[in-house]
Amino acid sequence: MTLFGKISTEIGVHATAEKWFKLLATQLHHVQNLADRVHGTKLHHGEDWHHNESIKQWTYVIDGKVSTCHESIESVDEANKTISFKVFGEEIEQKFKVFKVIFQAIDKENGGAIVKWTIEYERVSEEVDPPYSYIEFQHKCTADIDVHLLKA
């Protein structure tokens, strides 16, 4: 069995791809106020939330328990409304050698958008389950955030 993997989900949302991309590319610190499962975030290292060298610390609920991780932006592709995040920290690294979250927002022809979340990972051992709970987490957070973006 391979330790490497990739899982993706596509979620239909009502807000435009531009609103979604703008939030995650320029207003990431607001997510803690928009998603029930995100309890807080702070700038851990750096001076700018959206600089590739900056590190954010997130506190969130996954699998029913409060967890923490660090995150940094690996790349931003404005043309394709795609952002790649590196996720790390003690709790992540106990299970995964590599954990990357890729966000993409794609406009639908009839309004709204598709939000695509992809998780690329490498488990530390075969005993560690693939990160399906993180896909479920992304579904819940996406629904919470979409409600807010419709009001904005």
Backbone torsions as a table, in degrees:
resi	resn	phi	psi	omega
1	MET	NA	137.3	-178.6
2	THR	-80.9	148.7	178.2
3	LEU	-92.6	-15.4	178.7
4	PHE	-87.8	149.6	176.9
5	GLY	-164.5	167.9	177.3
6	LYS	-146.8	128.5	175.0
7	ILE	-128.6	144.3	-177.4
8	SER	-136.6	156.2	172.5
9	THR	-144.5	145.9	175.9
10	GLU	-119.8	129.1	-174.0
11	ILE	-123.3	123.8	174.8
12	GLY	-73.0	130.8	179.9
13	VAL	-128.1	163.7	-178.5
14	HIS	-89.8	-32.8	-180.0
15	ALA	-72.4	158.4	-178.7
16	THR	-72.9	159.3	176.3
17	ALA	-60.7	-36.8	179.6
18	GLU	-61.9	-43.0	178.1
19	LYS	-63.8	-42.8	179.1
20	TRP	-62.8	-47.8	-178.6
21	PHE	-63.8	-43.0	179.9
22	LYS	-59.8	-43.4	179.5
23	LEU	-59.5	-51.2	-175.4
24	LEU	-77.0	-24.5	-179.2
25	ALA	-88.2	-28.4	-173.7
26	THR	-130.8	-8.6	-176.8
27	GLN	-137.0	35.9	-174.3
28	LEU	-56.2	-33.6	-178.4
29	HIS	-63.9	-16.8	178.7
30	HIS	-76.4	-18.3	-176.6
31	VAL	-56.1	-35.8	-179.5
32	GLN	-61.8	-22.7	179.2
33	ASN	-94.6	-5.8	-173.1
34	LEU	-112.2	-24.2	-174.9
35	ALA	-114.6	124.4	-176.9
36	ASP	-57.4	-35.6	-175.8
37	ARG	-83.4	-6.4	175.8
38	VAL	-99.0	114.9	-175.1
39	HIS	-92.1	-20.0	178.9
40	GLY	175.1	161.0	175.0
41	THR	-152.8	151.2	177.2
42	LYS	-148.7	156.1	176.2
43	LEU	-75.5	115.3	-176.1
44	HIS	-87.9	-37.3	-179.1
45	HIS	-149.8	134.6	178.4
46	GLY	107.2	175.7	-176.3
47	GLU	-113.2	-11.9	-174.8
48	ASP	-130.6	127.8	-178.3
49	TRP	-57.8	-28.0	-169.3
50	HIS	-114.6	18.6	176.0
51	HIS	-90.7	142.0	-176.9
52	ASN	-58.8	-27.8	-178.4
53	GLU	-88.1	-7.7	178.9
54	SER	-75.9	146.4	178.2
55	ILE	-122.2	128.6	176.3
56	LYS	-107.2	147.7	174.0
57	GLN	-108.9	128.7	-178.3
58	TRP	-113.6	141.2	170.8
59	THR	-118.8	127.9	-172.2
60	TYR	-153.2	169.8	177.7
61	VAL	-108.8	123.5	176.6
62	ILE	-135.7	135.2	-177.1
63	ASP	54.7	33.5	176.1
64	GLY	78.8	5.4	179.5
65	LYS	-129.7	150.9	178.9
66	VAL	-73.8	130.1	-177.9
67	SER	-132.2	165.5	175.1
68	THR	-133.8	155.6	174.5
69	CYS	-155.2	169.5	171.6
70	HIS	-112.9	153.4	-178.4
71	GLU	-144.5	143.5	171.2
72	SER	-138.6	153.2	179.5
73	ILE	-83.1	125.8	176.4
74	GLU	-88.6	-41.8	-178.8
75	SER	-159.1	153.7	176.2
76	VAL	-131.4	126.8	178.4
77	ASP	-119.3	96.0	-176.7
78	GLU	-63.0	-39.9	-177.0
79	ALA	-60.0	-39.0	-179.4
80	ASN	-101.9	6.1	-180.0
81	LYS	49.4	52.9	-176.6
82	THR	-125.8	136.7	176.6
83	ILE	-132.9	133.5	178.1
84	SER	-110.3	127.6	-178.7
85	PHE	-116.5	136.2	171.3
86	LYS	-94.3	127.8	-179.3
87	VAL	-115.4	132.2	-175.5
88	PHE	-155.4	-175.6	-177.5
89	GLY	122.0	167.2	-172.3
90	GLU	-53.7	-48.2	-176.9
91	GLU	-65.9	-37.5	177.4
92	ILE	-69.7	-46.8	-173.8
93	GLU	-70.0	-14.2	173.6
94	GLN	-68.4	-25.2	-176.3
95	LYS	-115.0	-27.1	-172.0
96	PHE	-132.9	135.7	173.6
97	LYS	-81.2	-33.9	179.4
98	VAL	-131.8	135.4	176.4
99	PHE	-148.8	107.0	-178.2
100	LYS	-124.4	134.2	178.3
101	VAL	-113.9	126.3	-179.7
102	ILE	-116.0	125.7	178.4
103	PHE	-107.1	137.6	172.3
104	GLN	-142.2	137.2	176.1
105	ALA	-114.2	128.2	-175.7
106	ILE	-126.2	122.2	178.3
107	ASP	-66.0	142.0	171.9
108	LYS	-96.5	149.7	-177.7
109	GLU	-63.1	-33.6	-175.5
110	ASN	-97.9	22.6	-179.8
111	GLY	99.1	160.6	-177.0
112	GLY	74.1	-165.6	-175.9
113	ALA	-154.8	173.3	169.7
114	ILE	-113.2	126.9	172.7
115	VAL	-101.5	122.2	-179.7
116	LYS	-110.2	126.5	175.1
117	TRP	-114.2	130.1	176.3
118	THR	-126.2	133.5	175.2
119	ILE	-115.6	120.3	173.9
120	GLU	-104.9	132.0	-173.4
121	TYR	-147.2	161.5	168.3
122	GLU	-134.0	118.4	-179.7
123	ARG	-76.8	152.3	178.3
124	VAL	-74.7	-24.7	178.3
125	SER	-159.5	167.7	178.9
126	GLU	-68.4	-17.7	179.2
127	GLU	-73.0	-18.6	-179.9
128	VAL	-84.5	128.9	178.0
129	ASP	-73.0	150.2	171.4
130	PRO	-57.6	155.8	-172.5
131	PRO	-80.7	52.7	179.2
132	TYR	-61.9	-31.6	180.0
133	SER	-64.5	-26.9	177.4
134	TYR	-73.9	-30.4	174.3
135	ILE	-67.5	-42.7	176.9
136	GLU	-62.1	-40.7	176.3
137	PHE	-58.7	-44.7	179.6
138	GLN	-63.6	-38.1	177.0
139	HIS	-59.5	-49.0	-178.1
140	LYS	-64.2	-46.0	-180.0
141	CYS	-64.1	-39.2	179.2
142	THR	-61.6	-43.8	178.5
143	ALA	-62.0	-44.9	179.4
144	ASP	-60.5	-47.0	-176.4
145	ILE	-68.0	-38.7	-178.6
146	ASP	-60.0	-39.4	177.9
147	VAL	-57.8	-44.3	179.9
148	HIS	-66.3	-44.5	-176.8
149	LEU	-64.0	-28.1	176.7
150	LEU	-67.6	-30.8	179.8
151	LYS	-81.2	-22.9	-175.5
152	ALA	-75.6	NA	NA
